[in-house]
Amino acid sequence: MFSSPFISDVTTQTLSQAMRGLDAQRMAHEQNIANIETPGYLAQKVDFASSLRRALDRGRLEDAEIEVGNSLLPTRLDGNNVRLDDEITGLTQTQLHQDLVTAALNSRYRLLRTSWGR
């Protein structure tokens, strides 16, 4: 089987890791919105960018972790701290970032197909 360093280069690996983190971020926003009326529910927050940056600096992308924690925002009387405006904004930003990463990956694969003459 043909193995290309282009497919497994640092840029492609970084974009793939970013997509994993963005997917976790999207799921957290969706989960938060779904639980906006659940008493005692604390909004989930996802951080992957700082871990990805550290892993990239060390040259060990496989060490990048997706960190999920609870929001420290104040709660309402029912103990819930989900803010719909924040979640919708976050979901929109995450989708825009996913679109950019997808476009970058598609561009890399399009270049690969072109270099193979297909």
C-alpha positions, 0 to 999 in steps of 0.5 A: 500500500502506498504511504505518503508523507503528505497525508501524515504531515504536521499540517494535516495532523494538526488540522485533524486534531483541531477537528476532533477538538472542534467536534467536542466543542460543538457537542458540548454546546449542543448538550448545554442547550439541551439542558438549559432547563435542567436544574443544577446543570453546569454548562460544559466548556471545552478547551483543546486549543492550548493543549494542541499548541503545547503538543505542536510546540513539543512535536508530539501531536498525539499528546494533544488532549481535549479538556472538558470542564464545567463553566464557572459562571454564576448559576440561576436560582435553580443551580443552572448556569447555561446562557443561551446567548453564549451557547448560540454564539459559541456554536456559531463560532465553532461551526465557522472554525469547523468550516475553515478546517474542513476547507483547509483539509479539502485543499490539502487532499485536492492538491494530493489528487492533483499531484497524482494526476487524477 
